[in-house]
Each structure stands twice: as structure tokens, then as C-alpha cells.
Amino acid sequence: MMRFKAKVAHKFAESPLLELRLPAWRSRLMALLILFSFVVLIGRAFYLQILDTDFLQEKGESRYRRDIEITASRGRIADRYGDVLAISTPMRSIWAVPPAVQLSAEQTRQLAALLETDAQALTRKLTTDKPFVFLRRQIPPPVAAQVAALKLPGIGQDQEYRRFYPTGEMTAHMVGFTGVDDKGLEGAELAFHGKLLGTPGSRSVIKDRRGQIVEEDVGAIKPPQDGEDINLALDSKVQYLVYSQLKQAIADSKAKAGGAVVLDARTGEILALANWPTYNPNNRTNLSGAQLRNRAFTDTFEPGSTLKPFTIALAMETGKVRFDTPINCAPGFLRIGPATISDTHRYGVLSVAEVIQKSSNVGASKIAAMLPAQAMWEMFEGVGFGQVPGLGFPGAVSGRLRPWKTWRPIEQATMSFGHGISVSLIQLARAYTVFARDGDLVPLSLTRVASARSRGEQVFSPQTAREVRAMLEMAVRPGGTAPRAQIPGYRVAGKTGTARKLEGGRYSTKKYVASFVGFAPASDPRLVVAVMIDEPRGKYYGGEVAAPVFAAVMAGTLRTLGIAPDAPLEVAQSGKPATKDRL
């Protein structure tokens, strides 16, 4: 019989490992460490909750408190007399937090109707994965109040501003416009954006988890600082006159486009500036294309014969010719190499003054041949050609004035009567201030100038400027190229320009730019007016197309500003040329 030895079971408490005894210092160390940890935790809790509560307060407030920006009102733009040209009106923007939006079909239809949008399009916006979306920007406050009355979860609104332009398309190119975010995009809105913008403020509110404000103004409020108001040099009455006359002239001549500028010859202020085509800045749906171009600043053209006075002024300044120096213009054309320069009529011997009066290309070319190319180039640069006007106006261009070292004799000749060089209308108007003043070029200004007369940079001597002024008076009298620029009761001085347009590197035989620049009263010039008509149909000479616009604009402006006549009616119409004793 086999015997089995019974196994003896060992209890857990009898494990040999438990019989090991740890040193007493280790247990004490562990106890001290645990005790120290509790002390640190208690100290940290005391510090955060009693001594320094900012940290926990900040973390707690971040769960429910929000700082909302308070939009600053953009500064107003006004004319020189304070008449408003651009002002901000309070509007509301409606936004949504899509994860928190829970709308019924009926609520969606109601909201879509108020926002003037399609219910399906609205649903797509509300079901997007984005954490925040705008549903509609710049809606009237009464409509926003109706949206708020619906008390829709996840739908909120903020105040913003929309720009309104009371004068509409009349001043569009000068004032410009802003985008939906109130940033200047064109004109003075862009040029003075930094001053107009202002500084936004802020306020603290409590929001629930759905983004709804449950308590307003729970913290300090930082008030917004509204933008600075800007007073342009613009005169609204003169601007309307220029705009209406230019618009009518474009329609009458069936032209492609045009522009007109009125300057104060004493201060350099831009009193009016208009272009056609134009646009309505209050209607933002189709703000694009050629209508936005401020052609007076951004478009260049060959000025034609309006440049002849500058060439002759330089020749007089350097002693090459005098007022009555004879220039042989027979037989009506001039060959320079393979090229031929022609006059519209066959003249014989003309005085220098008559070269301006009759607008002889041959005479101007012969006078230019007496001058060094470098001297002509420096003179053109001195009156502002080839340089961006220092106005800070967006899109202003420098035009084209090639370096004198590259000029060939034919090019120097054609530049003397305004071909081979391109300028903007604002450059041309400013350049003529050297003749309207005593030979100094005045800086232009978009805003009002405090002084009664600005100081300019001397280009020609006062005597030269006065003699050229007398020649320009002859040009608008019978026998000159622009008798239609005359104004009864006022002595007027100016010059016509007619230039063929370049197309594909060649001059077109069908497309022209007609221009006229002049000033009045000629005895003491106060105003400079420049007019440009692009691609007139039928009549295309500057004296036929642009000069009548000048006369209408200048006459109306002189009367609007109360500038006294300087000639009897019969003197203005007599056709008697100015003499040197009247300089």
C-alpha cells in the first residue's frame, strides 16, 4: 500500500519576504516626503486662492468671459467748406457659431427672409465645420433688431459701419470708397486711410456655451477713438460744374473718355477733378473695370502742342530767342533725316509769339534745335514731367520722359511739340502753374492750404513767365488756335493740344487725344484748368473739342469764387493781341 505524503499549504503571511525588516530611517523618510508634499499642495492652494487669485480667476473667466471689440467710426471726408463727401453710418453684422446653432425649419425660413437670402444657402452656412461665419454684413439696425427678437441660439450680431457718399459719382474719383471691412480702397479713402481709420475699443461680456451674451459690460470698457476728419481742398460747387460739363462734352463728341482738373494757381489746391466714365461708390455690386480709373492721375497721353510753351520758354530763358524773334516756317514742313514735320497751314516767317499763337510744329522744332538736349530734358523734369506727383494719391504715374542721351534729332524736335513724351493730366495742369505764376512750380495739395499763396520752386524767371503768358493770351484770340476758349469780361491764356494715339507702336490716323490747358484772369492768374478728351469722333482738334469745355468750366468757376473781371467785354472779344507793355 502506497503512502502519499500530504502537502502542507503555506500561508501568505508566512512569506519569507515579509520577514525582511526595513531600516527604520527609510520609513521615516517616506513619511516626511509625503508630509512635505501635502504641505506644498496646501501652500500652493493657499497662495492661489488667498494671496494671488489672478491665475485661477483668469482661467475661470476664460470659460465664460469674452472681450468684444467696439468698432471705431471712420472719420468724415468733407470739402473745403465742410460739406460732407463721405460719412459712416451705423450698421449691424449678423454672425453664427455653427456648432451651437439649433434652428427649426420655420426659424431658418424666418432668418433667411430677414437676411434676404435663400433658406438653402443659409442652411449650408449654418452646417459648415467652421467655428464662426458671417451670415450678412452691414444690415440696417431695424432689421438687426428683428433678428435679435427671434432669440435664435448660436446667432449673434455686432455693430459696424458702412460708408455713405452723398455726392455719389460726382466726386467718386477724388473721394474713392472703402471695402466691407471699412478699409480704404480708392481715392482719398486710401490716401488718408491711416488718419481716417481710428482705434477700436473693447468691452467685456459673459457668454454661455452657445455663444449667447447673458450679461453685458461686466468689466472695464475701453472706449473707441474715432478717426480724424479730413477736409479736402475740393469745392463741391466747382466739382459739380466740372463733372456736368465734362459729361456733356463726352456725350456731344461721342468720345471714349475724358478728364478735367481745376487748380488754385496761388496755393496749388486741387479745387475740382472729374473723369468720365465714372461710378457710384454707394453701389458696390459692379465696382470694377475702366470706370474706377482716376484717369487724371493714372492715364498718360502725348500732350501735343500744349508742350510748345515750355520749349519756347527755355529758349527765351537761355537767350536763344526773344518775344519777337522771326522764325522762318516756310514752306510749311521740315525734313529731319527721313522724317517730315508738317504744319496744318503753310506759314512763312512767324515771330516766336506767333509760333505759339498759330501752333507751328515747324517753328517749335527749329527753336528746339537751338537747345542742348540735356537742357530740354532738365527743363521737362523741372516742371514735373517724368516724376510721380508728390501727393500720395493711389495709382499716380510718372509718365514717360526718356533720358536725353538717347534722343535723336527727330525725337528732340517732336518732343518740342508734345510727341514722344507722355504725361498725366494732373502733371500737365501743374506744369502750367509756372506761367500762371512768376515762373515757379507750385506743389499741389489734396487738402486745404492755410496760407494765401504757397511757395514754389523757381523754373523760369518772372520775365520769361510773363512773356509766355502774353503769347498764350494771343493763342485764344481770333487768329489763334483756340478762340472758343475766350470768356467775356476776362483775359484768358492757354494752349491747345491735338495728338494722335499710339497703337501697336504706330500713330493712328483715326484716334486722337484733344486737350486744352489755360488760366485766368490773365492779368493776375487765379485758376488753372486742364481738359483732356480721349478719342472724340468727328471734330478732334483741341480748339474745337476741349477749349469749349475749358471756357464753360473757367467761366463758371470764376463767377462761383467771385473773382472780378479783368477786361471789358469788347476787349475780350476784340482779338487785339497782347503787347509787351502789357506783360
Secondary structure, DSSP 8 states (H G I E B T S, - for coil): -----------GGG-GGGG----HHHHHHHHHHHHHHHHHHHHHHHIIIII--HHHHHHHHHHHEEEEEE------EE-TT--EEEEEEEEEEEEE-GGG----HHHHHHHHHHHTS-HHHHHHHHTSS-S-EEEEEEE-HHHHHHHHHT--TTEEEEEEEEEE-TTGGGSHHHH--B-TTS-B-SHHHHHTHHHHH-B-EEEEEEE-TTS-EEE---S--B--B----EEBS--HHHHHHHHHHHHHHHHHHT-SEEEEEEEETTT-BEEEEEEES---TT-GGG--GGGG--HHHH--B--GGGGHHHHHHHHHHTTS--TT-EEE-TTSEEEETTEEEE-SS---EEEHHHHHHHT-HHHHHHHHTTS-HHHHHHHHHHTTTTS--TT--TT----B---GGG--HHHHHHHHTT-S-BB-HHHHHHHTHHHHTTSEE---BSB--SSSS---EE-S-HHHHHHHHHHHHHHTSTTSS-GGG-BTTB--EEEEEEEEEEETTEEEEEEEEEEEEEEE-TTS--EEEEEEEES-SS---HHHHTHHHHHHHHHHHHHHTT----S-HHHHHH-----GGG-
